[in-house]
């Protein structure tokens, strides 16, 4: 059986994160939304290399050491060129898993609709915010990044797969005002699969939405070798 990661209900956390990122306070230097690694309960290192020390927290929850998170922070004080004191406004723990090699698959990872709202590369990861349709409240969704490891090595080619666990239901082409959607973040480590000898390689990603595939290219990942 193919390994699958269960996507729980992240919609509330994602919405709260986005809402928080739109508010600014004059008493702070500025607000930042970034992917980061938790190195201690009150300290995170961003994909950019900046280090944030959390001196105040305005949301529930505890940052767990070793976890990858997306955070919204108000910058309170600059300690050095790379170190800052911050106020944690909100955070979410994204789905975090390895890409699945297409050559190892013995069954489909899913063809159900999924839509990518935002997509970026940082810290050796392919990051995204995606949306799926919620046909049943609390229903388990399975999300995977399928890597075409048999394709030419001039480009990393991926397909974002989704299995909603419900057979025979698809999103209609027309707008459905009664539809309920859930949003979440995902982050996939891809730096290790960059072919040896290459310092930069283009990325091509496709996903299925409204009965047809969408394609995103123009992204790339750089590695220090």
C-alpha positions as CSV (number, residue, x, y, z in Angstrom):
1,X,0.0,0.0,0.0
2,X,1.2,3.5,-0.8
3,X,2.0,5.6,2.3
4,X,-0.5,8.4,2.7
5,X,-0.6,11.4,5.0
6,X,-3.9,12.3,6.6
7,X,-5.0,15.9,6.2
8,X,-7.1,17.0,9.2
9,X,-9.2,20.2,9.4
10,X,-6.7,23.1,9.0
11,X,-9.3,25.5,7.5
12,X,-9.8,27.5,10.7
13,X,-6.1,27.9,11.3
14,X,-5.4,28.9,7.7
15,X,-8.2,31.5,7.7
16,X,-7.0,32.9,11.1
17,X,-3.5,33.1,9.7
18,X,-4.5,35.0,6.6
19,X,-6.8,37.4,8.6
20,X,-3.9,38.2,11.0
21,X,-1.5,38.9,8.2
22,X,-3.7,41.9,7.0
23,X,-3.5,43.9,10.3
24,X,-0.8,46.3,11.2
25,X,0.1,48.1,14.4
26,X,1.9,51.5,14.6
27,X,3.8,50.3,17.7
28,X,5.7,47.6,15.8
29,X,8.3,48.0,13.1
30,X,6.4,45.8,10.6
31,X,4.6,42.5,10.1
32,X,6.0,39.4,8.5
33,X,4.5,36.1,7.3
34,X,7.1,33.4,6.7
35,X,7.9,29.7,6.8
36,X,10.2,28.8,9.6
37,X,11.8,26.1,11.7
38,X,11.1,26.0,15.4
39,X,14.5,25.7,17.2
40,X,13.1,26.2,20.7
41,X,9.6,27.1,22.1
42,X,10.4,30.8,21.8
43,X,12.9,30.9,18.9
44,X,12.4,30.3,15.2
45,X,14.7,30.5,12.2
46,X,13.1,31.6,8.9
47,X,13.9,30.1,5.5
48,X,15.7,33.3,4.8
49,X,18.1,32.7,7.7
50,X,16.7,35.4,10.0
51,X,16.3,34.5,13.6
52,X,13.2,35.5,15.6
53,X,13.0,35.5,19.4
54,X,9.4,35.5,20.5
55,X,9.0,37.9,23.4
56,X,5.2,38.1,23.3
57,X,2.4,35.8,21.9
58,X,-1.1,36.8,20.9
59,X,-2.5,33.4,19.9
60,X,-3.1,30.0,21.6
61,X,-0.9,27.0,21.2
62,X,2.8,26.1,21.7
63,X,5.5,26.0,19.1
64,X,7.1,22.5,19.3
65,X,10.8,22.3,18.8
66,X,11.8,20.7,15.4
67,X,8.5,21.6,13.8
68,X,8.2,23.5,10.5
69,X,5.6,26.3,10.8
70,X,4.2,29.2,8.9
71,X,4.0,32.2,11.3
72,X,2.7,35.7,11.4
73,X,4.8,38.0,13.5
74,X,5.0,41.7,14.4
75,X,8.7,42.8,14.5
76,X,9.2,44.5,17.8
77,X,12.9,45.2,18.0
78,X,16.0,44.7,15.7
79,X,18.9,43.1,17.7
80,X,21.3,42.7,14.7
81,X,21.2,42.3,11.0
82,X,19.8,38.8,11.3
83,X,18.2,38.7,14.8
84,X,14.9,40.3,15.9
85,X,12.5,40.3,18.8
86,X,8.9,39.5,17.7
87,X,5.4,39.2,18.8
88,X,3.8,36.0,17.6
89,X,0.3,36.8,16.2
90,X,-0.6,33.4,14.8
91,X,0.9,30.2,13.4
92,X,-0.1,27.0,11.6
93,X,1.7,23.7,11.2
94,X,1.6,22.8,7.5
95,X,1.3,19.3,6.1
96,X,5.0,18.2,5.8
97,X,6.1,15.1,3.9
98,X,8.4,13.7,1.3
99,X,7.5,13.6,-2.4
100,X,6.4,10.2,-3.6
101,X,8.4,8.7,-6.5
102,X,6.0,7.8,-9.4
103,X,8.2,4.8,-10.2
104,X,7.3,3.2,-6.8
105,X,3.5,3.6,-7.0
106,X,1.3,0.5,-7.2
107,X,-1.9,2.5,-7.0
108,X,-3.2,6.0,-7.7
109,X,-2.7,8.7,-5.1
110,X,-6.0,10.3,-6.2
111,X,-7.5,12.3,-8.9
112,X,-9.9,14.4,-6.9
113,X,-9.9,18.2,-7.3
114,X,-7.5,20.4,-5.5
115,X,-6.6,24.1,-6.1
116,X,-3.3,25.8,-5.3
117,X,-3.9,29.4,-4.1
118,X,-0.2,30.3,-3.4
119,X,3.0,28.6,-4.4
120,X,6.6,29.4,-3.5
121,X,10.0,27.9,-2.9
122,X,12.1,28.6,0.2
123,X,14.4,26.8,2.5
124,X,14.7,23.8,0.1
125,X,11.0,23.2,0.3
126,X,8.1,23.6,-2.2
127,X,5.5,25.5,-0.2
128,X,1.8,26.1,-1.0
129,X,-1.6,27.0,0.3
130,X,-4.3,24.9,-1.3
131,X,-8.1,24.5,-1.2
132,X,-10.3,21.4,-1.4
133,X,-14.0,21.0,-1.4
134,X,-15.6,19.7,1.8
135,X,-18.4,17.3,0.9
136,X,-18.7,15.9,4.4
137,X,-17.7,17.7,7.5
138,X,-14.7,16.2,9.2
139,X,-13.9,13.9,6.2
140,X,-10.3,12.8,5.9
141,X,-8.4,14.0,2.9
142,X,-5.2,12.5,1.6
143,X,-2.6,14.9,0.0
144,X,0.6,13.8,-1.8
145,X,3.2,15.3,-4.0
146,X,4.0,12.9,-6.8
147,X,7.4,13.2,-8.4
148,X,7.9,12.0,-11.9
149,X,11.4,10.5,-11.3
150,X,11.5,8.9,-14.8
151,X,11.3,12.3,-16.6
152,X,14.3,14.1,-18.1
153,X,16.5,15.6,-15.3
154,X,16.4,19.1,-16.8
155,X,13.3,19.9,-14.7
156,X,11.7,18.6,-11.5
157,X,8.2,17.6,-12.5
158,X,5.5,17.1,-9.8
159,X,1.8,16.5,-9.6
160,X,-0.2,17.4,-6.5
161,X,-2.5,14.5,-5.7
162,X,-5.7,14.6,-3.7
163,X,-8.0,11.7,-2.6
164,X,-11.1,13.0,-0.8
165,X,-12.2,9.4,0.2
166,X,-15.6,9.8,-1.5
167,X,-16.2,7.9,-4.7
168,X,-18.1,9.3,-7.7
169,X,-18.3,13.0,-6.7
170,X,-16.6,15.8,-8.7
171,X,-16.7,19.6,-8.4
172,X,-19.2,21.0,-10.9
173,X,-18.0,23.5,-13.6
174,X,-20.6,26.1,-12.6
175,X,-20.2,28.2,-9.4
176,X,-21.9,26.5,-6.5
177,X,-22.8,29.1,-3.8
178,X,-23.6,26.3,-1.3
179,X,-20.1,24.7,-1.6
180,X,-18.0,24.5,1.5
181,X,-14.2,24.7,1.0
182,X,-11.3,23.9,3.3
183,X,-7.9,25.5,3.0
184,X,-4.5,24.4,4.4
185,X,-0.8,24.8,4.0
186,X,1.7,22.2,2.8
187,X,5.5,22.1,2.6
188,X,7.5,19.4,0.7
189,X,11.3,19.0,1.1
190,X,12.7,18.8,-2.4
191,X,16.3,20.0,-2.2
192,X,17.6,16.5,-1.7
193,X,16.2,15.3,-5.0
194,X,17.9,17.9,-7.1
195,X,20.3,16.0,-9.4
196,X,23.9,15.9,-8.4
197,X,26.0,18.5,-10.1
198,X,23.2,21.0,-10.5
199,X,23.0,24.2,-8.5
200,X,19.6,25.3,-9.9
201,X,16.8,23.5,-11.6
202,X,13.3,24.5,-12.9
203,X,10.2,23.2,-11.3
204,X,6.9,22.3,-13.0
205,X,3.8,21.4,-11.0
206,X,0.4,20.4,-12.1
207,X,-2.9,19.7,-10.2
208,X,-6.4,18.7,-11.0
209,X,-9.2,21.2,-10.6
210,X,-12.7,21.4,-12.2
211,X,-12.0,18.3,-14.3
212,X,-8.8,19.5,-15.9
213,X,-5.2,20.0,-15.0
214,X,-3.7,23.3,-14.1
215,X,0.1,23.8,-14.7
216,X,2.5,26.1,-12.9
217,X,6.0,26.6,-14.1
218,X,8.5,29.5,-13.8
219,X,9.6,28.3,-10.4
220,X,13.1,26.9,-9.6
221,X,15.1,25.7,-6.7
222,X,18.7,26.6,-6.0
223,X,21.1,24.6,-3.8
224,X,24.5,25.3,-2.3
225,X,26.9,22.7,-3.6
